[in-house]
Amino acid sequence: MREPLSRERVLAAAVALADAEGVPALTMRRLAKDLGVEAMSLYHHLPGKDALLDGLVESVVGEIVGAVDDERDDDWQVTLRRWFLTAREVMLRHPWAPALLGRGRPVPPVLYLYYEKILATLIGAGFSYRIAHRALHAFGSMPLGFVQETFGGGDDEDPDAEEAALAAMAEAMPHLAAMVAAELHAATDPTLGWCDSQVEFQFTLDLLLDGLERCRVEPM
């Protein structure tokens, strides 16, 4: 007996397809084929491509919230560091997700519960609401396991065009070109974008946490 079609089942198949082939491969027709149903039957659960993309965001955020435990260490930094790195593990499983989350998709309600936990941890550690608010701004997208990229470029770049662009850059902007050449990521360093490797993520996270600790001890 075939498993009944549901919104959860459709979204699980959509996430699997995006993981395997990327979001551009995700169409209602292709998704219906993978599920063994007619495309029109999907519209009862997700009325169009926008609803499908919103559902993908909801699924990934739900996975993060489900993966982040409710335990708080005595050290607030240890707690937040664990939560943010847990979120990154989810993002590395779904490397297409940061682009969707960064393009103005509606915020899933479950995300507010996650930020409530982060805020409660900061307030419980002695931060004022004013500093905690600034901390959330400083963290940016890091609680979700990624950072917004400063520079463009990505997996779809033409290597020859990219090499030519770097050569042109070297003459006009030698310091920027030297940094780019020096900071090419090692194959063993998981990355979600040019300015978002695991090493850079952890460096930035630790820098922010250490800076916030100084604000907690010596309130601004």
C-alpha positions as CSV (number, residue, x, y, z in Angstrom):
1,M,0.0,0.0,0.0
2,R,1.4,3.4,-1.0
3,E,2.2,5.8,1.8
4,P,-0.4,8.7,1.7
5,L,0.8,12.0,0.4
6,S,1.3,14.7,3.0
7,R,3.0,18.0,3.3
8,E,5.7,16.5,5.5
9,R,6.4,13.7,2.9
10,V,6.5,16.2,0.0
11,L,8.9,18.5,1.9
12,A,11.1,15.5,2.9
13,A,11.4,14.6,-0.8
14,A,12.1,18.2,-1.7
15,V,14.9,18.4,0.8
16,A,16.4,15.1,-0.5
17,L,16.2,16.4,-4.1
18,A,17.8,19.7,-3.2
19,D,20.6,17.9,-1.3
20,A,21.3,15.6,-4.3
21,E,21.0,18.1,-7.2
22,G,20.5,21.6,-5.8
23,V,17.6,23.9,-5.7
24,P,17.6,24.7,-9.4
25,A,16.6,21.0,-10.1
26,L,13.6,21.3,-7.8
27,T,10.4,21.7,-9.8
28,M,6.9,20.5,-9.0
29,R,7.0,18.1,-12.0
30,R,10.4,16.6,-10.9
31,L,9.2,16.4,-7.3
32,A,6.0,14.6,-8.3
33,K,8.0,12.1,-10.4
34,D,10.2,11.3,-7.4
35,L,7.1,10.8,-5.3
36,G,5.4,8.7,-8.0
37,V,2.4,11.0,-8.1
38,E,0.8,13.6,-10.5
39,A,2.2,17.1,-10.3
40,M,-1.3,18.5,-9.6
41,S,-1.6,16.5,-6.4
42,L,1.3,18.4,-4.9
43,Y,-0.7,21.7,-5.0
44,H,-3.0,20.4,-2.4
45,H,-0.1,20.6,0.1
46,L,2.1,23.3,-1.4
47,P,0.3,25.8,-3.7
48,G,3.3,26.7,-5.9
49,K,7.0,27.2,-6.1
50,D,7.1,30.0,-3.5
51,A,5.3,27.8,-1.0
52,L,7.7,25.0,-1.8
53,L,10.8,27.2,-1.1
54,D,9.2,28.5,2.1
55,G,8.6,24.9,3.1
56,L,12.3,24.1,2.5
57,V,13.3,26.9,4.8
58,E,10.9,25.7,7.4
59,S,12.2,22.2,7.1
60,V,15.9,23.2,7.6
61,V,15.1,25.6,10.5
62,G,13.0,22.9,12.1
63,E,15.9,20.5,11.8
64,I,18.2,23.0,13.5
65,V,15.8,23.6,16.3
66,G,15.3,19.9,16.7
67,A,19.0,19.2,16.8
68,V,19.8,22.0,19.3
69,D,19.4,20.5,22.8
70,D,17.8,22.3,25.7
71,E,20.7,21.9,28.1
72,R,22.6,24.9,29.2
73,D,26.2,24.6,30.5
74,D,27.3,26.7,33.5
75,D,29.4,28.6,31.0
76,W,27.1,30.6,28.6
77,Q,29.9,30.7,25.9
78,V,30.1,26.9,25.9
79,T,26.3,26.6,25.5
80,L,26.0,29.1,22.6
81,R,29.1,27.7,20.9
82,R,27.7,24.2,21.0
83,W,24.3,25.4,19.7
84,F,25.8,27.4,16.8
85,L,28.1,24.6,15.8
86,T,25.2,22.1,15.9
87,A,23.3,24.4,13.5
88,R,26.3,24.5,11.2
89,E,26.3,20.7,11.1
90,V,22.8,20.9,9.7
91,M,23.8,23.6,7.2
92,L,26.7,21.5,5.9
93,R,24.2,18.7,5.2
94,H,22.1,21.2,3.2
95,P,24.6,23.6,1.6
96,W,21.8,25.2,-0.6
97,A,19.9,26.4,2.5
98,P,21.9,29.6,3.4
99,A,21.1,31.1,0.0
100,L,17.4,30.6,0.6
101,L,17.5,31.9,4.2
102,G,19.4,35.0,2.9
103,R,16.8,35.9,0.3
104,G,13.9,37.2,2.4
105,R,11.9,34.0,2.8
106,P,9.3,34.3,5.7
107,V,10.7,33.5,9.1
108,P,9.3,30.1,10.4
109,P,7.6,30.7,13.8
110,V,9.7,27.9,15.3
111,L,12.8,30.1,14.8
112,Y,11.5,32.5,17.4
113,L,11.6,29.8,20.0
114,Y,15.3,29.2,19.2
115,Y,16.2,32.8,19.6
116,E,14.2,32.9,22.9
117,K,16.6,30.2,24.1
118,I,19.6,32.2,23.0
119,L,18.3,35.3,24.7
120,A,17.4,33.5,27.9
121,T,21.0,32.1,28.0
122,L,22.5,35.6,27.6
123,I,20.2,37.2,30.2
124,G,20.8,34.2,32.6
125,A,24.5,34.9,32.2
126,G,24.1,38.5,33.5
127,F,23.8,40.5,30.2
128,S,21.4,43.3,30.1
129,Y,18.7,43.3,27.4
130,R,20.5,46.1,25.7
131,I,23.7,44.2,25.3
132,A,21.9,41.0,24.5
133,H,20.1,42.8,21.7
134,R,23.4,44.0,20.3
135,A,24.8,40.5,20.7
136,L,22.0,39.1,18.4
137,H,22.9,41.8,15.8
138,A,26.6,40.9,16.1
139,F,25.8,37.2,15.7
140,G,23.9,37.8,12.5
141,S,23.2,34.4,10.8
142,M,25.7,32.5,12.9
143,P,23.0,31.0,15.2
144,L,21.8,29.3,12.0
145,G,25.2,27.9,11.2
146,F,26.4,30.2,8.4
147,V,27.7,33.7,7.8
148,Q,26.6,36.0,5.0
149,E,29.3,36.2,2.4
150,T,31.2,39.4,1.9
151,F,32.5,38.5,-1.5
152,G,30.7,36.8,-4.3
153,G,31.8,33.8,-6.3
154,G,30.6,30.2,-5.8
155,D,30.4,26.7,-7.1
156,D,28.9,27.9,-10.4
157,E,31.8,30.2,-11.3
158,D,33.7,29.5,-14.5
159,P,37.2,28.7,-13.3
160,D,38.8,30.4,-16.4
161,A,36.8,33.5,-15.8
162,E,37.6,33.5,-12.1
163,E,41.3,33.2,-12.8
164,A,41.1,36.1,-15.3
165,A,39.3,38.2,-12.7
166,L,41.9,37.4,-10.1
167,A,44.7,38.4,-12.5
168,A,43.0,41.7,-13.2
169,M,42.4,42.3,-9.5
170,A,46.1,41.7,-8.7
171,E,47.1,44.7,-10.7
172,A,44.5,47.1,-9.4
173,M,44.0,45.8,-5.9
174,P,47.2,43.9,-4.9
175,H,46.3,43.5,-1.2
176,L,42.8,42.1,-1.9
177,A,44.2,39.8,-4.6
178,A,46.9,38.6,-2.2
179,M,44.3,37.9,0.5
180,V,42.2,35.9,-2.0
181,A,45.2,33.8,-3.0
182,A,46.3,33.2,0.6
183,E,42.8,32.3,1.8
184,L,41.8,29.6,-0.8
185,H,40.1,27.0,1.4
186,A,41.7,23.6,1.9
187,A,39.7,20.7,0.6
188,T,39.4,19.4,4.2
189,D,37.9,22.6,5.5
190,P,34.0,22.4,5.0
191,T,32.7,25.5,3.4
192,L,29.3,27.1,2.6
193,G,30.7,29.8,0.5
194,W,33.9,31.9,-0.2
195,C,33.9,33.7,3.2
196,D,32.2,30.9,5.2
197,S,34.6,28.0,5.9
198,Q,34.5,26.0,9.1
199,V,37.7,27.6,10.3
200,E,36.4,31.1,9.6
201,F,33.1,30.3,11.2
202,Q,34.7,29.1,14.4
203,F,37.2,31.9,14.5
204,T,34.5,34.6,14.2
205,L,32.2,32.8,16.7
206,D,35.0,32.6,19.3
207,L,36.0,36.2,18.7
208,L,32.4,37.4,19.3
209,L,31.9,35.3,22.4
210,D,35.2,36.5,23.9
211,G,34.2,40.1,23.1
212,L,30.8,39.7,24.7
213,E,32.3,38.3,27.8
214,R,34.2,41.5,28.2
215,C,30.9,43.4,27.9
216,R,29.4,41.2,30.6
217,V,32.3,41.8,33.0
218,E,32.5,45.5,32.2
219,P,29.0,46.5,31.1
220,M,29.0,49.3,28.5
